[in-house]
Amino acid sequence: MAFLRVVQGSHPGELHELLGERIVLGRHPSCEVVLDNAAISRQHARLIRQGTNFVIEDLGSRNGTHVNGKMVSGLQAVANRDRVRICDIVLEYLDEIPMIEATMADELSYNDPRGTHPGGQVTVDHVGDLDYLESSSSIISSLNAGTISRRLDVRPEVKLRALLELSSLFSRTVDVSTVMKKTLECLFRLFPQSEMGLVLLTNAQSKEPIVKAARNAKGEVSLDQKFSSTVFRQAIESHSAILSEDMGDDTRFRDSESASMLEIRSMMCSPLTGGEGSAFGAIQLTTKDLKKPFNQDDLDLFVSVACQAGLAIENAHMHAEIVHRREMERDLEVATQIQLGFLPNKKPSFLDFEFWHFYQAAQQVGGDYFDYVRLPDGRLAIAVGDVSGKGVPAALLMARLCSAVRYHLVAQKSVARALTELNRELLASSLGFRFITLVIVVLEPGSNTAVIVNAGHLPPVIHHEKNSEYMEGDYSGLPLGVGGDFEYQQTTLELTPGSSMLLYTDGITETEDSQHNLYGRERLLLARPKGSFTPEKLVNYVLNDTVEFCGGLPQRDDRCVVAFKYSPT
């Protein structure tokens, strides 16, 4: 562990531990080492880790940076006891912890009012009236992870320094993996006796611990590391940090085969908790060297780090979820534009007929479909369909249906034959337990005849001048994707001047009110403006009537309405 000690300045003797790969020195509060002097630049100089050593560079400051009296130019190595001068502040570079710092924890130690453990060491219990843990281990401590704010008053210099350094690190990191790796890296510098460090997160489904980050004294190692599930479960279930100086003599873990097999001697394990206090994992440090066991001071600092890490990991997870959700929203926005590109963006111009339409998906994309298809002989086909389901799967099938309908209407002489061949094509490609309802009406220019084929779709509504009726009959067939050898039939309707036809999907008739009553076919049949009306007025009347019926409740299904009126000149 390397340090900078203030030799000359406002706080002589103050130590700054050098954590991370890059340490910026300057006047700005965001710097890792903040130097309070108006002559110092906001970001004055930077230390860069190279292996186990550091080099320093000036960041274009006004007054420069000096090492042992010489101006720094470019990257310059710093050695133990080198003096770094920045304006009036002199810092000494130390490549290991000085002796005075090594004794700081002992000088700041305290006596527990409840006495000492029979083993001769202090046992701390901050869980209120819970009894002390009984064990023959030379030291066993349990520290409640929820009481860390109270513990900060015990050793402020040791803990606050570590917490501030971690806060600075975590504030710049939003990647979950990086947070876990950097946490272990920091812990190995704080506790050099550590031989193995693990970050374990609980699997959301199985509730089993999974190693997400691992490190030994030499650096990162594979995630295929064995660990004591007994220790993990105890830390999670008790919501408390665990310390054992010698697990071999610790009665709590005598039945743990994994701890014995791994030859773990001294161990610290703390739960990882989020903002709401629930534990979602644990972090663990172990060593096999009983000459340098973890002690109570180590546990206090370890829990401080674990609390910071828990919040940082939770924040990183939330950041990843937000990024993922935004990416999905962008993808859906693109999908919406693509889907709308398949649908008509204007009403057709066709002799003796007026048209109007409305389309709205319940989600950003949907499975309702409509189209106007001009046929080679001058006729016009109006198609309205509904793919089972909602969202992206239905929208993908709708896009395919759009091109397939156009192809078969042009390729076949009759509308009925076009639907028969379309059905066979869809069945051959497997719809994955989905089906499609579809109605097609073909008009001839200058003629009052309408040829209709219905594949299981809701019957069209015919509005005459004085009454309305549903166009029902034996001609209606099965939905597409249900029967492979089904032959569709077509029927012909003669339109009277001024009559209108309304094609729609079940998003209209299945609109619900607050009592879950359906809008229904009966109300739809009566939904028409008074007197003479255009297709636009008819469509808007139906839409307004459904909104009035549901009382403004959110739309639950895709909605599509197409209307046309026969108005011979």
HELIX and SHEET records of a PDB file:
HELIX    1   1 MET A   99  ALA A  102  1                                   4    
HELIX    2   2 MET A  104  GLU A  107  1                                   4    
HELIX    3   3 ALA A  145  THR A  147  5                                   3    
HELIX    4   4 ILE A  148  ARG A  151  1                                   4    
HELIX    5   5 PRO A  156  SER A  171  1                                  16    
HELIX    6   6 VAL A  176  LEU A  190  1                                  15    
HELIX    7   7 SER A  229  SER A  238  1                                  10    
HELIX    8   8 MET A  247  ASP A  249  5                                   3    
HELIX    9   9 THR A  251  PHE A  253  5                                   3    
HELIX   10  10 GLU A  257  MET A  261  1                                   5    
HELIX   11  11 GLN A  296  PHE A  342  1                                  47    
HELIX   12  12 GLY A  391  ALA A  411  1                                  21    
HELIX   13  13 VAL A  415  ALA A  428  1                                  14    
HELIX   14  14 ASP A  506  THR A  509  1                                   4    
HELIX   15  15 GLY A  520  LEU A  526  1                                   7    
HELIX   16  16 PRO A  535  CYS A  550  1                                  16    
SHEET    1   A 6 LEU A  15  GLU A  17  0                                        
SHEET    2   A 6 PHE A   3  GLN A   8 -1                                        
SHEET    3   A 6 ILE A  89  LEU A  94 -1                                        
SHEET    4   A 6 ARG A  83  ILE A  86 -1                                        
SHEET    5   A 6 HIS A  66  VAL A  67 -1                                        
SHEET    6   A 6 LYS A  70  MET A  71 -1                                        
SHEET    1   B 5 VAL A  33  VAL A  34  0                                        
SHEET    2   B 5 ARG A  22  GLY A  26  1                                        
SHEET    3   B 5 ALA A  45  GLN A  50 -1                                        
SHEET    4   B 5 ASN A  53  ASP A  58 -1                                        
SHEET    5   B 5 GLN A  76  VAL A  78 -1                                        
SHEET    1   C 7 ILE A 140  ASN A 144  0                                        
SHEET    2   C 7 SER A 240  SER A 244 -1                                        
SHEET    3   C 7 SER A 266  THR A 273 -1                                        
SHEET    4   C 7 ALA A 279  THR A 287 -1                                        
SHEET    5   C 7 MET A 196  THR A 202 -1                                        
SHEET    6   C 7 PRO A 209  ASN A 216 -1                                        
SHEET    7   C 7 GLY A 219  GLU A 220 -1                                        
SHEET    1   D 5 PHE A 353  GLN A 360  0                                        
SHEET    2   D 5 ARG A 559  TYR A 566 -1                                        
SHEET    3   D 5 SER A 500  TYR A 504 -1                                        
SHEET    4   D 5 VAL A 461  HIS A 463 -1                                        
SHEET    5   D 5 SER A 468  TYR A 470 -1                                        
SHEET    1   E 5 ASP A 368  ARG A 374  0                                        
SHEET    2   E 5 LEU A 380  VAL A 387 -1                                        
SHEET    3   E 5 ILE A 436  LEU A 443 -1                                        
SHEET    4   E 5 THR A 449  ALA A 455 -1                                        
SHEET    5   E 5 GLN A 490  GLU A 494 -1                                        
END                                                                             
